[in-house]
Amino acid sequence: MRICVALSVMVALPAVAAPPPGASSCAGCHGGGGMPVLAGQPAEAIAGAMLAYKAGQGSPTVMDRIARGFTEAEIRAIAAWVAVSR
């Protein structure tokens, strides 16, 4: 007599956190197509660039106006989320 045993293996996938407010709009420009791609970049580099724009440093772009709308904590949360987005 043959006995067939079916094993069911469940793989736990890491949960993808919901983007913090403002983060999902970054991909509109920074998902490719001319602007630097941010996904995979170090979070500290992303936050540093946004904080510089917020402080009025760097070349004037739309980013200085966008960055001024966020607190430092929000900028760091956005940078952390964008850094791990793929």
C-alpha positions in Angstrom: 0.0 0.0 0.0 1.3 3.4 -0.9 0.8 6.4 1.4 1.1 9.8 -0.1 1.7 12.6 2.3 1.3 16.2 1.1 3.3 18.8 2.9 2.2 22.3 3.0 5.0 24.8 3.5 4.2 28.3 4.4 6.8 31.0 3.8 6.6 34.1 5.8 7.2 37.2 3.7 8.2 40.4 5.3 5.4 42.8 5.6 5.8 45.9 3.5 5.0 48.9 5.6 2.6 51.5 4.3 4.4 54.6 3.1 4.6 57.5 5.4 2.6 60.6 4.3 4.2 62.2 1.2 6.5 59.2 0.4 4.4 57.6 -2.3 4.6 60.8 -4.5 8.4 60.5 -4.7 8.2 57.7 -7.2 6.4 60.0 -9.6 9.7 61.7 -10.4 12.3 59.5 -8.8 11.2 56.1 -10.2 13.3 56.5 -13.3 13.1 58.6 -16.4 15.5 61.4 -15.9 15.5 62.1 -12.2 17.8 60.1 -9.8 16.3 56.8 -8.7 16.0 56.9 -4.9 15.0 53.3 -4.2 18.0 51.5 -2.8 19.9 54.6 -1.9 21.1 55.0 1.7 18.3 56.6 3.8 20.8 59.0 5.4 21.8 60.3 2.0 18.2 60.8 1.0 17.4 62.6 4.2 20.5 64.7 4.0 19.6 65.9 0.5 16.0 66.7 1.6 17.2 68.5 4.7 19.6 70.5 2.5 16.8 71.5 0.2 14.6 72.4 3.2 17.4 74.7 4.4 17.6 76.4 1.0 20.9 74.8 0.1 21.6 73.4 -3.3 20.3 74.4 -6.7 16.7 75.7 -6.7 14.3 73.1 -7.9 10.8 72.1 -6.9 12.5 70.0 -4.2 13.2 73.0 -2.0 9.5 73.8 -1.9 8.5 70.2 -1.4 11.0 69.6 1.4 9.8 72.7 3.3 6.5 71.1 3.7 7.9 68.3 5.9 9.3 68.2 9.4 12.7 66.6 9.9 11.1 63.6 11.4 8.8 63.2 8.4 11.8 63.6 6.1 13.7 60.9 7.9 10.6 58.6 7.8 10.2 59.2 4.1 13.9 58.6 3.4 13.8 55.3 5.4 10.8 54.1 3.4 12.1 55.2 0.0 15.5 53.6 0.7 13.9 50.1 1.0 11.3 50.5 -1.7 11.9 48.6 -4.9 
